[in-house]
């Protein structure tokens, strides 16, 4: 299943808005940032620096995060979620990406 454009943060200014005004939550090898949006659905942005790993490792981390988001997107309120991978993310596996999305689900509940 494709990760549609409507479910993604695509512009630099969208990422910067979440990073400047969003709520920051640590989630093991990831940092989760949340900011309520007005578009009626959860959107995801992923940041994986070249300091994290080589290209293969970075792409693997992004695939894990996208898969975890797809599985739980229906449980998220309308928020923009930015997941920032830390250096230990490539070794942590899909389970850590799922745990990061769960942090977003719990934090993005009715109080967000």
N, C-alpha and C positions, 0 to 999 in steps of 0.2 A: 504494500500500500504506500502511496506517495505522500510525502510531507508537503502539503499544499501551501501556497504562498500566503493565504489568509491566516495560517496558523504560525507564521514566522515573523520575527522582527527582521526587517530587511535594510533599514536605513541607519546610518551612523547616529543620527539625532535620536532615534528611538532607543538605541542602546545607551546613549549618553543620558537620556532622561531617566531611564531605570537606574543607571549607576549613580546619578546625582541625587534623585529624590526617592529611590526605592528603599525598601526594608532589606537589610543584609542579614542572612542567616547562614551560619556555618553548617556544613553537612559532610564531615569527613574530608575526603579528597576534593570536594567541590565547595564553592561558595554560591549560595542561592540568593538572588535579588528579586524582589517582588514589588510591583507597582500596579495599582488598579488602573484599568483602561476603560474607555468608553465604547469599545467595539463589540461588546457582547460575547466575547469568547476569549479563552486563554491563548496567548501567543508565546512562542519560545524563541529565545536567542541563545546561542552557544558561543562561548569564547574559549579558545584553546591556544595559548601562546606557543611560539616555537621553542620556548624554554622547557615546555612540558615533555616533548618527545620529538622524534622525527615525524615525517609526514604520515607514515603508516600508523604510528601510535596515535597521532592527533585525529586522524580520520576514524580510527576505531573508537576513540572516546566519544566523538560526535555521533557516531552510529548508536552507541549505547545510550546516550542521553536522548536522542530522538526516539528510540524504541521505548524507553521508559516513559517519555512524555506521551507518546501515542496511546500507551496502555492506560494512562490515568488522566488524560486531558478532559474527559467528561466529568471528573470529580473536582476539577479546578474551577473557581469562579472566574469572572472576566478580569484577568490580571495579565500583565506582561511579566514573563519569567525570563531572567537571564541566568544561565548557569556558567560559572567560571571554573574551569578545571585547574587544579593545582598539580604540582609535579608528580604526586603519587597516584594520580588518576589512572594512567595506563595500566598500572599493576593491580588496581582495585577491582576491575571487572564490572560486569553489568549490574551486579547486586548493589554496588555503591551508587551507580547512576539511578537505580530504582529508589534507593534510600533518599537520595537528594530530591527526587520528585515527590516522594512522600512527605519530606519536610515542607515542600512548597504547598502540598495539599493540606496538611495540618495547619500551616500558618496562614494560608489564603482563605480559610473558612469564613464564617460570617463576620468576623472582626475586621477583615481586610478592607 
